[in-house]
Amino acid sequence: MKSVAICNKEFINLYPRNKSLKTATIENQDITVGLIETPDFDYNNIKDDEVLIEKLAFSSNYRDKTLLLQNNYNLVKRAKENKDKYYYSFFGSEFVGNVIKIGDNVKRMVIGDRVIPIYSYPYARNPEIEPGVLSNFCSQRYEIFHQDGLIHIPDKMPNEIAASFTIGAQTVYGMINRINPFKGANVLVTSAKSNTSLMAISALKKHQVNVYALTTSIGFDQVFQKLGVKGVVHFEKDLSKLSLFKLSDSVGGFDFVIDPFFDLHIGIITNVMNYESKYVTCGCYDQYAPFRTNEFGIQGDNLSNILNNCIKKNIHLMGNCIGYEKDIMEAVQDYLDGKFSVIIDSVFSGMKVAEFLNRTYNDVNRLGKVVYKY
């Protein structure tokens, strides 16, 4: 059984004929990655309510980056200590796969069904399932899941879309349903080129709102405009820039803000939000702080000023972790109805594993999800 995995550099010496084993550098860490032979899967180790999945494709998102770096640090450390020199680790938290075996009590699916995971939080469909992300090792070719942790994918959705769907779609629909934007509202989406924000921009179309984008990326304005964005502001680390304030003044302020990285933006965003407005965030940029060489903190105003703005304007600050089952079901239906789309940047397969990882995390020209297909 071959699976995509990160591993120690000793693998290159041990398997010199494996041309997929290469090094990708992420946050100054050298990560050896490739398509490697792993022990055969135990098909008998399946419970009555479980199903065995053979992965067709997977993707790795921003959240996975921290786990990837931590696992790589651990495997390098273990090798230096002469423990598990040939240690490897799978990665990734989104996939599409085929059901190839089912337990005796499985009623929701049959062998041959094509499925993706549900990552409902804080409540799962079944109390036997832990809420949240069910797997951080989706590059593993075969994996067992409880039947209630999976949903069928319609034939209309290709594998590269399905392998990029769960976390982004479920999170975005969770945030939008939480703020419940009204028709004609001004919505600001930050970090517009991030996968989460690209999905948010797409999902907002059916709400008939005015979408504006904040980004540090140069050269993508026309792309954002084609997606329906009415105005783009290039956000600089020098927060004395007045572009955002000028845009806010010209449109009458923002009623809703969708922000994937609160530590980058919340220090300035509350200054341009309207009374009774709503701000929702699903995470922070500085998730992998232990691997940074420089200090990082909330940019802009201090916490006192931020909260004073919220109090004076009755701003609702909201957090959102993934979403509910109904959110991903809505996203799937909207995809089928042509109301929601997922941008695919590129698809890799075969020996192009390091290239897949580099494109996912290092290439500034990436726009959309990067997928590896088995």
C-alpha positions in Angstrom: 0.0 0.0 0.0 1.5 3.4 -1.0 0.5 6.6 0.7 1.7 10.2 0.7 3.6 10.9 3.9 6.3 13.1 5.4 9.3 11.1 6.6 12.9 11.3 7.8 15.7 11.9 5.3 16.9 8.4 5.9 14.1 7.3 3.6 16.0 8.8 0.6 19.0 6.6 1.4 16.9 3.6 2.2 14.8 3.8 -1.0 17.1 5.5 -3.6 14.8 4.3 -6.5 11.8 6.1 -5.1 12.0 9.3 -7.2 9.0 10.8 -5.4 11.1 11.4 -2.2 12.1 15.1 -2.2 12.4 17.9 0.3 10.1 20.8 0.6 11.0 23.8 2.9 8.1 25.2 5.0 8.8 27.9 7.6 12.5 27.2 7.4 11.9 23.5 8.1 13.1 20.9 5.6 10.3 18.4 5.2 11.0 15.1 3.3 7.8 14.0 1.6 6.9 11.3 -0.9 4.8 8.4 -1.9 6.0 5.6 0.3 5.2 2.0 0.9 3.4 1.4 4.3 2.3 -1.8 6.0 -0.8 -3.5 4.6 -4.0 -2.4 6.1 -5.8 -4.7 8.5 -9.2 -5.1 6.8 -10.5 -7.1 9.8 -10.1 -4.3 12.3 -13.4 -2.7 11.5 -16.4 -2.3 14.0 -20.0 -2.9 13.3 -20.8 0.8 12.7 -17.6 1.6 10.8 -16.6 1.7 7.1 -13.2 1.4 5.4 -12.4 4.1 2.9 -9.9 4.1 0.1 -8.9 7.6 -0.6 -9.2 9.0 -4.2 -7.8 12.4 -3.5 -6.9 14.7 -0.5 -5.9 18.2 0.2 -4.1 20.1 3.0 -5.3 23.4 4.4 -3.9 26.2 6.6 -4.9 24.5 9.8 -2.9 21.4 8.8 0.3 23.4 8.5 0.9 23.5 12.3 0.4 19.8 12.6 2.7 19.2 9.7 5.5 21.2 11.2 5.0 19.6 14.6 5.1 16.1 13.3 8.1 16.8 11.1 9.9 18.3 14.2 9.1 15.1 16.2 10.3 12.7 13.5 13.6 14.6 13.0 14.1 14.6 16.8 13.4 10.9 17.1 15.9 10.1 14.4 18.6 12.2 16.1 17.9 10.3 19.3 18.3 7.0 17.3 14.7 6.2 17.8 12.5 5.3 14.8 14.9 6.4 12.1 12.4 5.4 9.5 9.4 7.1 11.2 6.8 8.7 8.9 3.6 10.6 9.4 0.5 11.2 7.2 -1.1 14.6 7.0 -4.1 16.5 5.7 -7.7 16.9 6.9 -9.9 16.8 3.7 -10.5 13.9 1.3 -12.8 12.1 -1.0 -12.8 8.3 -1.1 -14.7 5.1 -2.0 -16.3 2.8 0.6 -14.6 -0.5 0.2 -15.8 -2.4 3.3 -18.7 -1.9 5.8 -19.5 -3.1 9.3 -22.4 -5.3 10.0 -24.6 -2.4 11.3 -23.9 0.1 8.6 -27.1 1.3 7.0 -26.2 4.7 5.6 -23.9 3.6 2.8 -22.9 0.6 0.7 -19.7 -0.6 -0.9 -18.8 1.7 -3.8 -20.3 4.9 -2.4 -18.2 8.0 -2.8 -17.9 10.0 0.4 -16.3 13.0 2.2 -16.1 13.6 6.0 -18.5 15.7 8.1 -16.6 17.7 10.8 -19.5 19.1 12.9 -18.6 21.1 15.9 -19.4 21.4 18.8 -22.1 18.7 18.2 -21.6 15.6 16.1 -24.4 13.6 14.5 -23.8 10.6 16.7 -22.7 10.8 20.4 -20.2 8.0 19.7 -18.2 10.4 17.4 -16.0 13.1 18.8 -17.1 16.5 17.5 -14.7 18.4 15.2 -12.1 17.1 12.8 -12.1 13.3 12.7 -8.8 12.8 10.9 -5.6 14.8 10.6 -4.0 12.0 8.5 -6.1 12.1 5.3 -3.2 11.4 3.0 -3.3 7.8 4.4 -4.6 5.7 1.5 -6.9 3.6 3.7 -8.7 4.8 6.8 -11.6 3.7 9.0 -14.5 6.0 9.9 -17.8 5.7 11.8 -20.6 5.8 9.2 -22.1 8.9 10.8 -18.9 10.8 10.1 -19.3 10.7 6.4 -21.7 12.0 3.7 -22.3 10.9 0.1 -21.1 13.1 -2.7 -23.2 13.5 -5.8 -21.8 12.4 -9.2 -21.9 16.0 -10.3 -19.1 16.9 -8.0 -15.6 15.9 -9.3 -13.0 14.4 -7.1 -10.8 17.5 -6.9 -13.7 19.6 -5.7 -14.9 16.9 -3.2 -11.3 16.6 -1.8 -11.3 20.3 -1.1 -14.8 20.7 0.3 -15.4 19.8 3.9 -13.5 22.2 6.1 -13.7 25.3 3.9 -17.4 24.9 3.0 -18.6 23.9 6.4 -16.6 26.7 8.1 -17.8 29.4 5.6 -21.4 28.4 5.7 -21.2 28.2 9.5 -19.9 31.8 9.7 -22.4 33.2 7.2 -25.3 31.5 8.9 -24.1 32.8 12.2 -24.0 36.5 11.1 -27.2 36.1 8.9 -26.5 39.0 6.5 -29.4 41.0 5.2 -30.0 41.9 1.5 -28.0 45.0 0.5 -25.6 44.8 3.4 -21.9 45.8 3.1 -19.8 42.7 3.9 -16.0 43.0 4.2 -14.1 39.7 3.6 -10.4 39.9 4.8 -7.5 37.8 3.5 -9.4 37.6 0.3 -7.0 35.2 -1.4 -7.1 32.6 1.3 -9.2 29.5 0.6 -11.6 30.3 3.3 -12.2 33.8 2.0 -12.5 32.7 -1.6 -15.3 30.3 -0.5 -16.9 33.0 1.6 -17.0 35.3 -1.4 -18.7 32.6 -3.5 -21.2 31.6 -0.7 -22.2 35.2 -0.2 -23.6 35.6 -3.7 -27.0 34.2 -3.0 -27.5 36.6 -0.1 -27.4 39.6 -2.5 -25.0 41.6 -0.4 -22.2 44.1 -1.4 -18.9 42.2 -0.9 -15.6 44.1 -0.4 -12.2 42.5 -0.1 -9.1 43.2 2.0 -5.9 41.5 0.8 -2.1 41.7 1.0 -1.9 40.0 -2.4 -1.1 42.1 -5.5 -2.3 41.3 -9.0 -5.6 39.5 -8.2 -8.1 42.4 -8.3 -9.6 41.3 -11.5 -10.1 37.8 -10.2 -11.9 39.2 -7.1 -14.1 41.4 -9.3 -15.1 38.4 -11.4 -16.1 36.7 -8.3 -18.5 39.6 -7.5 -16.3 41.7 -5.2 -17.2 45.4 -5.6 -14.1 46.9 -4.1 -10.6 45.8 -3.1 -8.2 47.3 -0.5 -4.6 46.3 -0.4 -3.9 45.8 3.3 -0.3 46.7 4.4 1.3 45.9 7.7 1.8 49.7 8.0 -1.7 50.3 9.5 -1.4 54.1 9.0 -2.6 53.4 5.4 -5.9 55.1 4.9 -7.2 53.0 2.0 -9.6 51.0 4.2 -10.9 54.1 5.9 -11.5 55.8 2.5 -13.4 52.7 1.2 -15.5 52.6 4.4 -16.4 56.2 4.2 -17.4 55.9 0.5 -19.7 52.9 1.1 -21.1 53.9 4.5 -19.2 51.5 6.7 -19.4 47.7 7.0 -22.4 45.8 8.4 -20.6 42.4 8.5 -17.0 41.3 8.6 -15.8 37.7 7.8 -12.2 37.3 9.0 -10.2 34.1 8.9 -7.3 35.6 10.8 -8.3 37.8 13.7 -4.8 38.6 14.8 -4.1 40.3 11.5 -7.2 42.4 11.2 -9.3 42.9 14.3 -7.0 45.7 15.6 -8.2 48.0 12.7 -11.4 46.5 11.5 -13.7 47.7 14.4 -12.8 51.2 13.4 -14.7 50.8 10.1 -17.7 48.8 11.3 -21.2 50.2 11.7 -23.5 50.3 14.7 -25.0 46.9 15.5 -22.6 45.3 13.0 -21.3 41.7 13.3 -17.8 40.4 13.1 -17.1 36.7 12.8 -13.7 34.9 12.8 -12.7 31.3 12.5 -9.0 31.4 13.5 -5.7 33.2 13.7 -2.8 33.6 11.4 -0.1 32.9 14.0 -1.1 29.2 14.5 2.5 27.9 14.2 4.2 30.4 16.5 6.8 27.9 17.8 8.2 27.6 14.3 8.5 31.3 13.7 11.8 33.2 14.0 10.2 36.5 14.6 7.7 37.7 17.2 4.1 38.3 16.1 1.0 39.7 17.8 -2.3 41.4 17.1 -1.8 44.2 14.6 -3.3 47.7 15.0 -5.1 48.9 18.1 -4.6 47.3 21.5 -7.3 45.2 23.1 -8.7 48.1 25.1 -9.4 50.2 22.0 -10.8 47.2 20.2 -13.3 46.5 23.0 -14.1 50.2 23.4 -15.1 50.3 19.8 -17.3 47.2 20.2 -19.0 48.7 23.3 -19.6 52.1 21.7 -21.0 50.6 18.5 -22.8 47.6 19.9 -20.6 45.4 17.7 -21.2 41.6 18.0 -17.9 39.7 18.1 -18.4 36.1 17.1 -16.2 33.0 16.9 -16.9 30.1 14.7 -15.2 26.7 14.8 -16.0 24.7 11.6 -19.8 24.5 11.6 -22.8 22.2 12.0 -23.9 19.3 9.8 -26.7 21.5 8.3 -24.0 23.9 7.1 -22.2 21.4 4.9 -25.5 20.0 3.7 -26.5 23.5 2.6 -23.1 24.0 0.9 -23.4 20.7 -1.1 -27.0 21.6 -2.2 -25.8 25.1 -3.2 -23.0 23.6 -5.2 -25.5 21.3 -7.1 -27.7 24.4 -7.7 -24.8 26.4 -9.1 -24.9 28.9 -6.2 -21.5 27.9 -4.7 -18.2 27.1 -6.2 -14.7 26.0 -5.1 -11.7 27.3 -6.9 -9.1 24.6 -7.7 -5.6 26.0 -8.3 -3.9 22.8 -9.4 -4.0 19.0 -9.2 -0.9 16.8 -8.6 -0.5 13.0 -8.8 2.2 10.3 -9.0 5.7 11.4 -8.1 4.8 15.1 -7.8 4.4 15.1 -4.0 6.9 17.7 -2.9 5.6 19.9 -5.7 2.1 19.4 -4.3 3.3 20.5 -0.8 5.3 23.5 -2.2 2.3 24.7 -4.2 0.0 24.3 -1.2 2.1 26.4 1.3 4.9 28.3 -0.5 3.7 29.6 -3.9 2.4 33.2 -3.7 0.8 32.8 -7.0 -1.5 30.0 -5.8 -5.2 30.8 -6.1 -7.5 28.2 -4.7 -7.2 24.7 -3.4 -4.3 22.4 -4.3 -5.2 18.7 -4.6 -3.3 15.4 -4.7 -5.0 12.6 -6.6 -4.1 8.9 -6.1 
